[in-house]
Amino acid sequence: MSYNIHPVNWFPTTVFHTQIDEQLCDKLIEKVMIDKDTWVKGLKNVHAKTTAKTTGWNCLDKYEEVDEINLLMTKTLLPKIAENQNWKYNNLRTVHAWINFYEKGDFAGLHNHTGSDFCAILILKPGEGNLAFHNHRNILGLSRSFEQLTDEKINEKKGTLIFFSPDLFHSVSDCQSDRISVAFNFNNEAFE
């Protein structure tokens, strides 16, 4: 008798990605390069345990390009994700948006964004493939000695926009050159 084995992924973490227009990225990069030294001196993104400079939680109001990207996400891209994931409702709004400016040697330690309903990161200026998403079983010490659970290291490209679940752990390794990203946290509110 012959036996067939059929794999089923019951609890996968789905990540979505797309590309944003590089000209829009270039406009925002130009403004960030001018403004980064005017940000509060020594301001670090302590939320993400990083050494990178950050704009804080208010860059939607600061940069029209970030607002334009936000509208694209909330009006076009996130509704498609909601439909794909069969969510009960789709009223996603951005609650936090901030720019991280990493210089050589800067990093972001292992973290997630619990407290949000969904997240995104836009790579404005790649830092030589620094972003990684981590398998939660490795983090929690649940992997067994015979398993080879791997992390997902992102080959960063300008304009890459990645959407992910807030409980997905991620980090940024030591940057070898300047790296700029925009991070977004969304809440999905049920309207009666």
N, C-alpha and C positions, 0 to 999 in steps of 0.2 A: 504494500500500500504506500502511496506517495502522499506527502503532507505539504500543503502550501502555507506559507506564513504571510500574513497580510498586515503591514504596518498601518497604524492609525494614529495621527497626532491629535490628541484630545485637548491639550492645553498649550497650544503654541502661542507665542507672542508675535503678533503681526505688526510689522513696521512698514510704513509707506514712504515713498520718496518721489520727488520730481525735480525738475530743473527750473530755476528762475532766470529771467533775462539777465545776461551778464552786464549789459549797459546800465541797468538799474543797480546792480551790485557795485559797478564802478563809481556811480554817482555817490552812493552811500559811503564807500571806502574813502573817497576824496574828502568828504565832510568829516568822517571819523579821524582821518589823519590830521586834519586841521584842528579839531576840537579836543582830541585825546589828552593833550597837556593842560587843557583848561578844566578837566574834570577834577573833582576834589582830590587834592594831593594825598597819595597813600590810600585812596579808596580801592579796596579789593572786594571781590565778590565772595564774601565770607559764606554766603548761602551754599555755594558749590565747593567750598574749601579750595579755592584757587589762588594763585598769586597774580592772576591777570587783573588789569584795570577793568572796571565796568562802569557803565553809565548809570547804574542803579535800576530802578523799576519803572522808569518813566520815559523811555525813548520813543514811545508812540507819539507823544506830544512834541518831541524834540526834532524828529526827522520825518519829513513828508514821505520819503521812500519807505520807511518802516511802516508807516500808516498805509501806504499803497499795498505793500506786501501783506499786511494784516487783513485788509479788505479782500484781497484775492483769496487768502486762506479761509476766512470766516464765511464768505459769500459763495465761493466756488469749490475749493478743495475739500474743506472739512465736511460739507454736506455729502460729497461723494464718498468720503471715508465712512460717515455715519450710515449711509445706505449699504455700503459693502459689509459693514459690521453688524447690520440689522439692529441698530440702537433704537430704543423706544422713542426717543426724541432727539432733535438736533437743534439746540439753541446755544451753540458754543460761542463764547465771547472771550476775548483776550483779557486776562486779569493782570498779567505781568509780561513785560517785554524789556529786554536789556541787551546791551552790546558788551561783549567781552573782547578786550584787546590784549592779546598775549604777545609778549616779547620773548626773545631767546631765553630759554630756561624756565619760563612760566609753565604751569600745569594746573589741572583741576583734578582733585582727588575723587575717589569713588563716591558717587552720590546718586540720588534719584530725586524726583519731584513730587513725592507724595503730598497730598493736600490739593493737588490739581486734578482735573479730570482727563486731560490730554496735554501733550507737549509737542514742541517742534524746535528744530534748530536749523538755522540757515548758515551755510558756510560762505562767508563773503570773501575771505582771503585764506586759502589753504595753508596749513602749517606742516606740510610733509606727512600727512596721514596720521594725525595724532589722536583722533576721536576713536573710542572703542566702546562697544556695548558688551556688558558682561553677563554670563550665564548665572542666574540666581542660585543654581544648585552648587556651583563652585563657591560663591560668596558665603552661603549658609553652611558650608561644610557637608553638603549632602551628596557630593559625588563619591563614587566608589573607586577603589584603586584601579580597577580594570577599565573604567570608563575614560574616554578621551573627550571631555566636554570642552569646547573651544569658545573663545570670545569672538565677537565680530569686530574686526578692525576696519575702519572706513577708509577707503582710498579717497581722500577729500578732493573735491573739485569746486571751483568757484561756481556759486549759484545752486549747489546741491541743497535741497530743502528736505529734511527728514522729519516725519511725524511718528511719535511713539507714545506708548503707555507710560504714565508717570512713575510706575513702580519699576521700570526697566533701569537697572543700574548702568551708569556710564562714567567715563573719565576722559581726560585729555592728558596724554603723556607729555614729558618735557618737550617744549617746542624748540625747534632748531632755527626758526626764523619767525618773523611777525605772523600772527594768525588772528583773524577777526571773524567773530561769529555773532549772530543775533539769536537769542533764546526767547521762547514764548511759552507761557503757561495759559491753558484755557480751562474755563469751567463750563459745564453743560447744565443749564438750568431748566427745570420743568416749569413751563408756563401754564397756568390753569386757563 
